[in-house]
Amino acid sequence: MSAALRSQRLIALFAFGWGLLNFPLLALWDRALTVFGLPLLPLALFVGWALLIGIAAWIAEAGPPDD
């Protein structure tokens, strides 16, 4: 993967994460529900955060640049 493509993907991931952790989408998870005894909002926050970190690591470690 070229360095330019990697940068573009990380910028797109940043924009996706910004939207994911912003108010309008967080309001969807603010319910009086529990999943396996855990409140839904913190669970959604941590799962989304972990996914963002995992995807960022996958993009960053996608092999040497094809220069």
N, CA, C and O atoms as CSV, one atom per row, in Angstrom:
chain,resi,resn,atom,element,x,y,z
A,1,MET,N,N,0.852,-1.171,0.000
A,1,MET,CA,C,0.000,0.000,0.000
A,1,MET,C,C,0.897,1.232,0.000
A,1,MET,O,O,1.852,1.306,0.772
A,2,SER,N,N,0.598,2.178,-0.846
A,2,SER,CA,C,1.423,3.382,-0.932
A,2,SER,C,C,1.159,4.277,0.279
A,2,SER,O,O,0.122,4.175,0.936
A,3,ALA,N,N,2.118,5.151,0.555
A,3,ALA,CA,C,2.002,6.046,1.701
A,3,ALA,C,C,0.831,7.013,1.511
A,3,ALA,O,O,0.157,7.362,2.480
A,4,ALA,N,N,0.585,7.443,0.286
A,4,ALA,CA,C,-0.525,8.360,0.026
A,4,ALA,C,C,-1.870,7.680,0.295
A,4,ALA,O,O,-2.763,8.281,0.892
A,5,LEU,N,N,-2.011,6.433,-0.146
A,5,LEU,CA,C,-3.250,5.700,0.081
A,5,LEU,C,C,-3.451,5.441,1.572
A,5,LEU,O,O,-4.568,5.556,2.078
A,6,ARG,N,N,-2.376,5.092,2.273
A,6,ARG,CA,C,-2.459,4.868,3.715
A,6,ARG,C,C,-2.906,6.151,4.424
A,6,ARG,O,O,-3.751,6.101,5.317
A,7,SER,N,N,-2.353,7.279,4.036
A,7,SER,CA,C,-2.738,8.559,4.643
A,7,SER,C,C,-4.207,8.873,4.369
A,7,SER,O,O,-4.926,9.327,5.259
A,8,GLN,N,N,-4.641,8.632,3.155
A,8,GLN,CA,C,-6.038,8.891,2.812
A,8,GLN,C,C,-6.981,8.011,3.627
A,8,GLN,O,O,-8.026,8.470,4.087
A,9,ARG,N,N,-6.611,6.765,3.800
A,9,ARG,CA,C,-7.458,5.857,4.587
A,9,ARG,C,C,-7.500,6.255,6.054
A,9,ARG,O,O,-8.552,6.171,6.688
A,10,LEU,N,N,-6.372,6.687,6.601
A,10,LEU,CA,C,-6.357,7.116,7.997
A,10,LEU,C,C,-7.154,8.403,8.188
A,10,LEU,O,O,-7.812,8.571,9.215
A,11,ILE,N,N,-7.106,9.307,7.222
A,11,ILE,CA,C,-7.911,10.531,7.300
A,11,ILE,C,C,-9.398,10.181,7.219
A,11,ILE,O,O,-10.206,10.740,7.960
A,12,ALA,N,N,-9.757,9.274,6.336
A,12,ALA,CA,C,-11.157,8.837,6.232
A,12,ALA,C,C,-11.606,8.152,7.522
A,12,ALA,O,O,-12.740,8.347,7.961
A,13,LEU,N,N,-10.740,7.362,8.127
A,13,LEU,CA,C,-11.067,6.711,9.390
A,13,LEU,C,C,-11.261,7.746,10.496
A,13,LEU,O,O,-12.154,7.603,11.332
A,14,PHE,N,N,-10.429,8.784,10.501
A,14,PHE,CA,C,-10.588,9.866,11.469
A,14,PHE,C,C,-11.958,10.524,11.318
A,14,PHE,O,O,-12.651,10.758,12.308
A,15,ALA,N,N,-12.348,10.821,10.076
A,15,ALA,CA,C,-13.650,11.453,9.832
A,15,ALA,C,C,-14.789,10.530,10.262
A,15,ALA,O,O,-15.776,10.985,10.841
A,16,PHE,N,N,-14.653,9.244,9.979
A,16,PHE,CA,C,-15.665,8.271,10.401
A,16,PHE,C,C,-15.751,8.207,11.918
A,16,PHE,O,O,-16.848,8.179,12.478
A,17,GLY,N,N,-14.606,8.186,12.586
A,17,GLY,CA,C,-14.579,8.149,14.046
A,17,GLY,C,C,-15.158,9.405,14.658
A,17,GLY,O,O,-15.855,9.349,15.671
A,18,TRP,N,N,-14.869,10.544,14.039
A,18,TRP,CA,C,-15.432,11.809,14.516
A,18,TRP,C,C,-16.962,11.734,14.481
A,18,TRP,O,O,-17.631,12.107,15.444
A,19,GLY,N,N,-17.496,11.256,13.381
A,19,GLY,CA,C,-18.944,11.133,13.268
A,19,GLY,C,C,-19.516,10.084,14.206
A,19,GLY,O,O,-20.592,10.267,14.775
A,20,LEU,N,N,-18.795,8.992,14.364
A,20,LEU,CA,C,-19.266,7.900,15.218
A,20,LEU,C,C,-19.356,8.324,16.673
A,20,LEU,O,O,-20.278,7.918,17.381
A,21,LEU,N,N,-18.414,9.131,17.127
A,21,LEU,CA,C,-18.375,9.537,18.535
A,21,LEU,C,C,-18.952,10.930,18.749
A,21,LEU,O,O,-18.657,11.568,19.760
A,22,ASN,N,N,-19.761,11.408,17.824
A,22,ASN,CA,C,-20.382,12.718,17.930
A,22,ASN,C,C,-21.812,12.565,18.436
A,22,ASN,O,O,-22.359,11.463,18.451
A,23,PHE,N,N,-22.412,13.675,18.850
A,23,PHE,CA,C,-23.709,13.636,19.527
A,23,PHE,C,C,-24.844,12.950,18.771
A,23,PHE,O,O,-25.490,12.083,19.359
A,24,PRO,N,N,-25.131,13.272,17.525
A,24,PRO,CA,C,-26.336,12.673,16.932
A,24,PRO,C,C,-26.327,11.149,16.952
A,24,PRO,O,O,-27.363,10.533,17.207
A,25,LEU,N,N,-25.185,10.533,16.691
A,25,LEU,CA,C,-25.162,9.061,16.721
A,25,LEU,C,C,-25.108,8.520,18.141
A,25,LEU,O,O,-25.638,7.443,18.411
A,26,LEU,N,N,-24.477,9.248,19.050
A,26,LEU,CA,C,-24.449,8.789,20.440
A,26,LEU,C,C,-25.843,8.818,21.056
A,26,LEU,O,O,-26.150,8.010,21.932
A,27,ALA,N,N,-26.676,9.730,20.612
A,27,ALA,CA,C,-28.040,9.803,21.137
A,27,ALA,C,C,-28.834,8.538,20.796
A,27,ALA,O,O,-29.770,8.180,21.511
A,28,LEU,N,N,-28.463,7.869,19.714
A,28,LEU,CA,C,-29.148,6.616,19.361
A,28,LEU,C,C,-28.920,5.524,20.400
A,28,LEU,O,O,-29.779,4.665,20.598
A,29,TRP,N,N,-27.761,5.553,21.065
A,29,TRP,CA,C,-27.391,4.508,22.017
A,29,TRP,C,C,-27.799,4.843,23.446
A,29,TRP,O,O,-27.629,4.012,24.338
A,30,ASP,N,N,-28.334,6.045,23.687
A,30,ASP,CA,C,-28.683,6.477,25.034
A,30,ASP,C,C,-30.074,5.960,25.402
A,30,ASP,O,O,-31.053,6.707,25.387
A,31,ARG,N,N,-30.140,4.704,25.722
A,31,ARG,CA,C,-31.396,4.035,26.083
A,31,ARG,C,C,-31.217,3.338,27.427
A,31,ARG,O,O,-30.097,3.076,27.865
A,32,ALA,N,N,-32.322,3.049,28.058
A,32,ALA,CA,C,-32.289,2.342,29.341
A,32,ALA,C,C,-32.274,0.832,29.088
A,32,ALA,O,O,-33.161,0.110,29.543
A,33,LEU,N,N,-31.273,0.371,28.368
A,33,LEU,CA,C,-31.114,-1.049,28.054
A,33,LEU,C,C,-29.790,-1.546,28.604
A,33,LEU,O,O,-28.853,-0.772,28.797
A,34,THR,N,N,-29.725,-2.826,28.851
A,34,THR,CA,C,-28.456,-3.441,29.216
A,34,THR,C,C,-28.203,-4.627,28.297
A,34,THR,O,O,-29.131,-5.317,27.875
A,35,VAL,N,N,-26.935,-4.848,27.997
A,35,VAL,CA,C,-26.506,-5.995,27.198
A,35,VAL,C,C,-25.525,-6.768,28.058
A,35,VAL,O,O,-24.445,-6.267,28.373
A,36,PHE,N,N,-25.883,-7.964,28.434
A,36,PHE,CA,C,-25.085,-8.780,29.343
A,36,PHE,C,C,-24.799,-8.038,30.646
A,36,PHE,O,O,-23.717,-8.173,31.217
A,37,GLY,N,N,-25.771,-7.255,31.115
A,37,GLY,CA,C,-25.641,-6.516,32.358
A,37,GLY,C,C,-24.883,-5.207,32.248
A,37,GLY,O,O,-24.666,-4.542,33.261
A,38,LEU,N,N,-24.472,-4.817,31.045
A,38,LEU,CA,C,-23.749,-3.566,30.839
A,38,LEU,C,C,-24.675,-2.547,30.181
A,38,LEU,O,O,-25.421,-2.899,29.268
A,39,PRO,N,N,-24.642,-1.279,30.632
A,39,PRO,CA,C,-25.477,-0.265,29.985
A,39,PRO,C,C,-25.083,-0.093,28.514
A,39,PRO,O,O,-23.915,-0.237,28.153
A,40,LEU,N,N,-26.057,0.211,27.686
A,40,LEU,CA,C,-25.849,0.235,26.240
A,40,LEU,C,C,-24.912,1.353,25.792
A,40,LEU,O,O,-24.060,1.116,24.937
A,41,LEU,N,N,-25.039,2.561,26.338
A,41,LEU,CA,C,-24.215,3.680,25.877
A,41,LEU,C,C,-22.725,3.454,26.123
A,41,LEU,O,O,-21.946,3.584,25.178
A,42,PRO,N,N,-22.283,3.122,27.343
A,42,PRO,CA,C,-20.846,2.881,27.515
A,42,PRO,C,C,-20.347,1.685,26.700
A,42,PRO,O,O,-19.223,1.699,26.197
A,43,LEU,N,N,-21.168,0.674,26.574
A,43,LEU,CA,C,-20.779,-0.491,25.780
A,43,LEU,C,C,-20.572,-0.093,24.316
A,43,LEU,O,O,-19.584,-0.495,23.700
A,44,ALA,N,N,-21.491,0.689,23.758
A,44,ALA,CA,C,-21.355,1.140,22.377
A,44,ALA,C,C,-20.131,2.028,22.207
A,44,ALA,O,O,-19.437,1.929,21.195
A,45,LEU,N,N,-19.854,2.896,23.181
A,45,LEU,CA,C,-18.675,3.757,23.115
A,45,LEU,C,C,-17.386,2.942,23.074
A,45,LEU,O,O,-16.523,3.174,22.228
A,46,PHE,N,N,-17.263,1.997,23.983
A,46,PHE,CA,C,-16.036,1.220,24.051
A,46,PHE,C,C,-15.882,0.270,22.861
A,46,PHE,O,O,-14.765,0.062,22.387
A,47,VAL,N,N,-16.961,-0.298,22.380
A,47,VAL,CA,C,-16.876,-1.165,21.207
A,47,VAL,C,C,-16.493,-0.346,19.972
A,47,VAL,O,O,-15.643,-0.766,19.186
A,48,GLY,N,N,-17.119,0.822,19.800
A,48,GLY,CA,C,-16.763,1.686,18.678
A,48,GLY,C,C,-15.327,2.167,18.755
A,48,GLY,O,O,-14.623,2.204,17.745
A,49,TRP,N,N,-14.894,2.531,19.940
A,49,TRP,CA,C,-13.520,2.980,20.155
A,49,TRP,C,C,-12.527,1.859,19.834
A,49,TRP,O,O,-11.519,2.089,19.166
A,50,ALA,N,N,-12.819,0.648,20.313
A,50,ALA,CA,C,-11.946,-0.496,20.045
A,50,ALA,C,C,-11.890,-0.806,18.547
A,50,ALA,O,O,-10.828,-1.138,18.020
A,51,LEU,N,N,-13.022,-0.698,17.869
A,51,LEU,CA,C,-13.035,-0.926,16.420
A,51,LEU,C,C,-12.191,0.115,15.690
A,51,LEU,O,O,-11.449,-0.224,14.768
A,52,LEU,N,N,-12.301,1.373,16.096
A,52,LEU,CA,C,-11.491,2.419,15.471
A,52,LEU,C,C,-10.000,2.156,15.672
A,52,LEU,O,O,-9.214,2.313,14.738
A,53,ILE,N,N,-9.611,1.761,16.869
A,53,ILE,CA,C,-8.203,1.453,17.141
A,53,ILE,C,C,-7.745,0.255,16.321
A,53,ILE,O,O,-6.652,0.268,15.754
A,54,GLY,N,N,-8.575,-0.777,16.258
A,54,GLY,CA,C,-8.221,-1.963,15.482
A,54,GLY,C,C,-8.077,-1.681,14.002
A,54,GLY,O,O,-7.144,-2.171,13.366
A,55,ILE,N,N,-8.984,-0.898,13.446
A,55,ILE,CA,C,-8.911,-0.563,12.024
A,55,ILE,C,C,-7.701,0.319,11.747
A,55,ILE,O,O,-7.023,0.145,10.734
A,56,ALA,N,N,-7.425,1.270,12.648
A,56,ALA,CA,C,-6.247,2.134,12.477
A,56,ALA,C,C,-4.967,1.306,12.508
A,56,ALA,O,O,-4.058,1.549,11.714
A,57,ALA,N,N,-4.881,0.338,13.408
A,57,ALA,CA,C,-3.703,-0.525,13.481
A,57,ALA,C,C,-3.581,-1.372,12.219
A,57,ALA,O,O,-2.479,-1.569,11.706
A,58,TRP,N,N,-4.695,-1.867,11.724
A,58,TRP,CA,C,-4.672,-2.680,10.511
A,58,TRP,C,C,-4.191,-1.859,9.319
A,58,TRP,O,O,-3.407,-2.349,8.507
A,59,ILE,N,N,-4.652,-0.619,9.208
A,59,ILE,CA,C,-4.221,0.243,8.110
A,59,ILE,C,C,-2.732,0.588,8.259
A,59,ILE,O,O,-1.981,0.553,7.284
A,60,ALA,N,N,-2.322,0.916,9.470
A,60,ALA,CA,C,-0.938,1.337,9.702
A,60,ALA,C,C,0.044,0.192,9.490
A,60,ALA,O,O,1.177,0.428,9.068
A,61,GLU,N,N,-0.360,-1.028,9.770
A,61,GLU,CA,C,0.538,-2.185,9.663
A,61,GLU,C,C,0.302,-2.993,8.388
A,61,GLU,O,O,0.628,-4.179,8.344
A,62,ALA,N,N,-0.247,-2.386,7.375
A,62,ALA,CA,C,-0.629,-3.105,6.154
A,62,ALA,C,C,0.542,-3.423,5.237
A,62,ALA,O,O,0.348,-3.600,4.034
A,63,GLY,N,N,1.729,-3.497,5.767
A,63,GLY,CA,C,2.885,-3.859,4.953
A,63,GLY,C,C,3.673,-2.640,4.528
A,63,GLY,O,O,3.245,-1.505,4.738
A,64,PRO,N,N,4.822,-2.879,3.931
A,64,PRO,CA,C,5.672,-1.764,3.505
A,64,PRO,C,C,5.035,-1.032,2.322
A,64,PRO,O,O,4.288,-1.622,1.542
A,65,PRO,N,N,5.343,0.269,2.202
A,65,PRO,CA,C,4.803,1.021,1.069
A,65,PRO,C,C,5.352,0.481,-0.260
A,65,PRO,O,O,6.492,0.024,-0.340
A,66,ASP,N,N,4.511,0.545,-1.295
A,66,ASP,CA,C,4.898,0.097,-2.635
A,66,ASP,C,C,5.489,1.267,-3.402
A,66,ASP,O,O,4.824,1.833,-4.269
A,67,ASP,N,N,6.709,1.633,-3.103
A,67,ASP,CA,C,7.327,2.763,-3.787
A,67,ASP,C,C,8.081,2.342,-5.022
A,67,ASP,O,O,8.659,3.184,-5.710
